[in-house]
């Protein structure tokens, strides 16, 4: 096995288990609600809490990956989240359980660490596919959790939390032992040198970085919101339809709702490598079909592919609301399957661009874009639980948030100006004019 393939496998396994830890609480939402008598609003709060630590945590984790090496940072994340998952198995009150599961959910910050890790091993022409395999397979952890955990453990969520934590500790040891930070020492050293405050602020003030952040909020921020919310949505919004199928007990309803929810998660995960491949393909073919987007940037075809995904996501959000208002469960699940595919196009499309656009600062850029964007996963479930009709939250989010996000993306990506000039302040203001004076075509300067 080639070394780069081995590193991809290590990163993928680590992220898969981190994702499984992250959303294992959602898989038992019905059981937890029954155990502690939670309201619908309480369930929405619990679902939202899985994302609270992700925005700041991913920003810090991305910087740390550049600074200390991805293999070290990933092992630490798996280690503490695994220990806290074990502790949550013995929680004696809901307040204690809530806090402990909040910390376990921070396992999701490992995503940007793996993005940095993979980007340091693969070449530009294959980066979309490699990142897609890493993220897509890893994201499948949420679907596995929703589909498998209730069947394995029933309503015994404490046992599940214990076993998940123990395995996380084993993977942490393997990651530290066999992981390597970069293909060559110079690449790792460049990332380390660029992990300073000025380089960080330079990335944060590029309009393209902000546009990609919003695109990821529309895709991955939405995906994780749905991972947390969908079991509750189907158990509540289609209660009668599920009961008519013969599911009546708490455990049965939880299993059925989790199965429907897994449709989105699995498609969003399994199709993500395809999205990365499509971004690579559009790049090789030079496809730029939209006249209002840039055609002069070296990575312009990847931008056009991502814009296609953003439009499809908006359409599918409206379709989900329509199916819910009609009250047709099979139609809702079919649309959800297509929705998951469209979301994967967005998530894969974003991180097929980030390592190319910010190749000297991959961790910092991934932390900013992949971190702040997860705030969407906090906001969306609160909107879903707040609206009077549980089905209308999707179209409301699409109209009020996603359309403006897409318009901002269009405004930013229409320009052929480079990153160095298209942002708040010039490159020289943030980086000086010595080592970073020359622009790198397709890179982050």
JOWOMO-V426712 format. One record per residue. N is the residue number from 1. PHI is phi in whole degrees, 0 to 359 (* if undefined). OMEGA is omega in radians with two decimals (* if undefined). BURIAL is # if it has 24 or more other ideal C-beta (glycine too) atoms within 12 Angstrom, else .. Layout:
[[N:PHI:OMEGA:BURIAL] [N:PHI:OMEGA:BURIAL]]
This chain:
[[1:*:3.09:.] [2:299:-3.10:.] [3:299:-3.13:.] [4:294:3.08:#] [5:292:3.11:.] [6:298:3.13:.] [7:293:3.08:#] [8:296:3.12:#] [9:295:3.14:#] [10:299:-3.14:#] [11:296:-3.10:#] [12:293:3.11:#] [13:297:3.12:#] [14:299:-3.12:#] [15:288:3.08:#] [16:303:-3.10:#] [17:288:3.07:#] [18:298:3.13:#] [19:292:3.10:#] [20:297:3.05:#] [21:299:-3.04:#] [22:303:-3.02:#] [23:250:3.08:#] [24:292:3.07:#] [25:296:-3.13:#] [26:299:-3.12:#] [27:296:-3.12:#] [28:245:-3.08:#] [29:300:3.14:#] [30:293:3.13:#] [31:294:3.12:#] [32:296:3.11:#] [33:299:3.13:#] [34:292:-3.11:.] [35:293:-3.03:.] [36:245:3.06:.] [37:54:-3.13:.] [38:269:3.03:#] [39:276:3.07:.] [40:299:3.09:#] [41:297:3.09:.] [42:296:3.08:.] [43:294:3.11:#] [44:297:3.11:#] [45:295:3.12:#] [46:297:3.11:#] [47:297:-3.12:#] [48:293:-3.05:#] [49:298:3.12:#] [50:298:-3.08:#] [51:252:-2.98:#] [52:300:-3.07:#] [53:271:-3.06:#] [54:292:-3.09:#] [55:301:3.12:#] [56:290:-3.10:.] [57:296:-3.13:#] [58:289:3.09:#] [59:299:-3.14:#] [60:292:-3.10:#] [61:296:3.11:#] [62:296:3.08:#] [63:298:-3.11:#] [64:296:3.12:#] [65:297:3.06:#] [66:295:-3.01:#] [67:281:-2.98:#] [68:245:-3.12:#] [69:98:-3.05:#] [70:298:-3.07:#] [71:295:3.10:#] [72:289:-3.07:#] [73:292:-3.13:#] [74:297:3.14:#] [75:297:3.12:#] [76:296:-3.12:#] [77:298:3.12:#] [78:296:-3.11:#] [79:294:-3.09:#] [80:288:3.13:#] [81:290:3.07:#] [82:295:3.11:#] [83:299:-3.13:#] [84:289:3.07:#] [85:297:3.09:#] [86:297:3.13:#] [87:298:-3.10:#] [88:293:3.10:#] [89:292:-3.10:#] [90:246:3.13:.] [91:297:-3.07:#] [92:257:3.12:.] [93:214:-3.13:.] [94:293:3.14:.] [95:300:3.12:.] [96:295:3.13:.] [97:300:-3.11:#] [98:301:-3.11:#] [99:295:-3.12:.] [100:295:3.11:#] [101:290:3.05:#] [102:299:3.13:#] [103:288:3.09:#] [104:302:-3.10:#] [105:297:3.11:#] [106:292:3.02:#] [107:305:-3.13:#] [108:295:3.12:#] [109:291:-3.13:#] [110:295:-3.11:#] [111:307:-3.05:#] [112:291:3.08:#] [113:293:3.10:#] [114:293:3.07:#] [115:301:3.10:#] [116:297:-3.12:#] [117:300:-3.11:#] [118:296:-3.11:#] [119:297:-3.13:#] [120:278:-3.08:#] [121:242:-3.03:#] [122:244:-3.12:#] [123:282:-3.03:.] [124:300:-3.05:#] [125:288:-3.12:.] [126:240:-3.01:#] [127:293:-3.13:#] [128:298:-3.14:#] [129:294:-3.13:#] [130:297:3.12:#] [131:294:3.10:#] [132:294:3.10:#] [133:297:3.13:#] [134:301:-3.03:#] [135:288:-3.11:#] [136:295:3.12:#] [137:295:3.11:#] [138:296:3.14:#] [139:299:3.13:#] [140:298:3.09:#] [141:303:3.12:#] [142:292:3.11:#] [143:294:3.09:#] [144:299:3.13:#] [145:298:-3.11:#] [146:294:-3.04:#] [147:272:-2.96:#] [148:263:-3.02:#] [149:302:3.11:#] [150:298:3.13:#] [151:285:-3.14:.] [152:282:-2.98:.] [153:246:-3.12:#] [154:62:3.12:.] [155:261:-3.07:#] [156:272:-3.07:.] [157:292:-3.14:#] [158:298:3.12:#] [159:296:3.12:.] [160:298:-3.13:#] [161:298:3.13:#] [162:296:-3.08:#] [163:292:3.11:#] [164:298:3.14:#] [165:294:-3.14:#] [166:296:3.13:#] [167:294:3.12:#] [168:301:3.13:#] [169:295:3.11:#] [170:295:-3.13:.] [171:296:3.12:#] [172:301:3.13:#] [173:296:-3.14:.] [174:296:-3.13:#] [175:298:3.12:#] [176:295:-3.05:#] [177:286:-3.01:.] [178:253:-3.12:.] [179:284:3.07:#] [180:234:-2.98:#] [181:290:-3.07:#] [182:201:-3.12:#] [183:295:3.06:#] [184:218:-3.04:.] [185:296:-3.13:.] [186:297:3.12:.] [187:297:3.12:#] [188:296:-3.12:#] [189:292:3.10:.] [190:298:3.11:#] [191:298:-3.13:#] [192:295:-3.13:#] [193:296:-3.10:.] [194:270:3.13:#] [195:265:3.13:#] [196:267:-3.05:.] [197:296:-3.11:.] [198:296:3.11:.] [199:296:3.12:#] [200:296:3.14:#] [201:293:3.07:.] [202:300:3.12:#] [203:296:-3.07:#] [204:296:-3.08:#] [205:260:3.06:#] [206:278:-3.14:#] [207:300:3.14:#] [208:296:3.11:#] [209:296:3.12:#] [210:293:3.12:#] [211:296:3.10:#] [212:292:3.06:#] [213:300:3.14:#] [214:293:3.09:#] [215:296:3.12:#] [216:285:3.03:#] [217:294:3.10:#] [218:286:-3.06:#] [219:248:-3.11:#] [220:288:3.05:#] [221:303:3.09:#] [222:290:-3.13:#] [223:301:-3.10:#] [224:287:3.03:#] [225:297:3.14:#] [226:290:3.06:#] [227:303:-3.13:#] [228:284:-2.95:#] [229:266:-2.96:#] [230:301:3.08:#] [231:303:3.09:#] [232:292:-3.10:#] [233:300:-3.10:#] [234:288:3.12:#] [235:293:-3.10:#] [236:262:-3.04:#] [237:286:3.14:#] [238:234:-3.07:#] [239:302:-3.12:.] [240:294:-3.14:.] [241:295:3.12:#] [242:292:3.11:#] [243:297:3.14:.] [244:292:3.09:.] [245:274:3.09:.] [246:102:3.12:.] [247:264:-3.05:#] [248:236:-3.12:.] [249:284:3.13:.] [250:301:-3.12:#] [251:296:-3.12:.] [252:291:3.12:.] [253:296:3.12:#] [254:299:3.14:#] [255:294:-3.14:#] [256:295:-3.13:#] [257:297:3.11:#] [258:296:3.12:#] [259:295:3.12:#] [260:296:-3.13:#] [261:298:-3.09:#] [262:295:3.13:#] [263:301:3.12:#] [264:295:-3.06:#] [265:297:-3.13:#] [266:295:3.14:#] [267:292:3.11:#] [268:296:-3.14:#] [269:273:-3.01:#] [270:291:3.14:#] [271:270:-3.11:#] [272:295:3.04:#] [273:302:3.10:#] [274:297:3.11:#] [275:296:3.08:#] [276:298:3.09:#] [277:297:3.14:#] [278:296:3.08:#] [279:297:3.07:#] [280:299:-3.12:#] [281:295:3.11:#] [282:301:3.13:#] [283:294:-3.13:#] [284:295:-3.11:.] [285:278:-3.13:.] [286:73:-3.09:.] [287:283:3.08:.] [288:221:-2.98:#] [289:283:-3.03:.] [290:261:-3.06:#] [291:292:-3.11:.] [292:268:3.05:.] [293:248:-3.11:#] [294:301:3.00:#] [295:240:-3.05:.] [296:267:3.13:.] [297:291:-3.13:#] [298:297:-3.13:#] [299:253:-3.07:#] [300:305:3.13:#] [301:301:3.10:#] [302:294:3.09:#] [303:295:-3.13:#] [304:295:3.09:#] [305:296:-3.13:#] [306:294:3.13:#] [307:298:3.06:#] [308:303:-3.14:#] [309:296:-3.11:#] [310:297:3.11:#] [311:296:3.14:#] [312:295:3.13:#] [313:298:3.13:#] [314:299:3.13:#] [315:299:-3.09:#] [316:290:3.06:#] [317:297:3.11:#] [318:295:3.14:#] [319:294:3.10:#] [320:298:3.09:#] [321:297:-3.14:#] [322:300:3.14:.] [323:295:3.12:#] [324:293:3.13:#] [325:294:3.07:.] [326:287:3.11:.] [327:74:-3.10:.] [328:258:-3.08:.] [329:299:3.14:#] [330:301:3.13:.] [331:295:3.13:.] [332:300:-3.12:#] [333:292:3.10:#] [334:297:3.11:.] [335:296:3.12:#] [336:300:3.10:#] [337:297:3.09:#] [338:294:3.08:#] [339:302:3.14:#] [340:300:3.12:#] [341:296:-3.13:#] [342:296:3.08:#] [343:298:3.13:#] [344:297:3.08:#] [345:300:3.13:#] [346:288:-3.10:#] [347:295:3.11:#] [348:293:-3.13:#] [349:293:-3.13:#] [350:296:-3.03:#] [351:272:2.83:#] [352:274:3.14:#] [353:264:-2.98:#] [354:305:-3.12:#] [355:293:3.10:#] [356:280:-3.09:#] [357:287:-3.09:#] [358:235:-2.97:#] [359:286:3.07:#] [360:266:-3.14:#] [361:223:-3.00:#] [362:296:-3.12:#] [363:290:3.13:#] [364:300:-3.14:#] [365:294:3.14:#] [366:296:3.12:#] [367:296:3.14:#] [368:292:-3.07:#] [369:290:-3.12:#] [370:280:-3.11:#] [371:265:-3.09:#] [372:299:-3.12:#] [373:298:-3.12:#] [374:290:3.03:#] [375:302:3.06:#] [376:301:3.11:#] [377:292:3.05:#] [378:278:-3.02:#] [379:287:-3.01:#] [380:301:3.12:#] [381:298:3.10:#] [382:294:3.07:#] [383:294:3.14:#] [384:302:-3.12:#] [385:280:-3.06:#] [386:272:-3.06:.] [387:293:-3.10:#] [388:300:3.11:.] [389:258:-3.01:.] [390:299:-3.10:#] [391:275:-3.00:#] [392:272:-3.11:#] [393:299:-3.09:#] [394:296:-3.11:#] [395:291:3.11:#] [396:294:3.11:#] [397:298:-3.13:#] [398:298:-3.05:#] [399:286:-3.02:.] [400:276:-3.06:.] [401:249:-2.96:#] [402:289:3.11:#] [403:298:3.06:#] [404:299:3.10:.] [405:300:-3.12:#] [406:294:3.12:#] [407:293:3.08:.] [408:295:3.09:#] [409:303:-3.14:#] [410:297:-3.13:#] [411:298:-3.11:.] [412:291:-3.00:#] [413:277:3.04:#] [414:282:-3.01:#] [415:274:3.04:#] [416:266:3.08:.] [417:291:-3.12:.] [418:287:3.12:#] [419:304:-3.05:#] [420:300:-3.07:#] [421:256:-3.03:.] [422:265:-3.13:#] [423:182:3.12:#] [424:272:-3.07:.] [425:87:-3.09:.] [426:275:3.06:.] [427:300:-3.10:#] [428:298:-3.14:.] [429:296:-3.06:.] [430:270:-2.98:#] [431:248:-3.05:#] [432:85:-3.03:.] [433:238:-3.12:.] [434:269:-3.03:.] [435:295:-3.07:.] [436:260:-3.03:#] [437:293:-3.07:.] [438:267:3.11:.] [439:286:3.11:.] [440:252:-3.11:#] [441:305:3.11:.] [442:79:-3.12:#] [443:259:-3.03:#] [444:265:3.03:#] [445:235:*:#]]
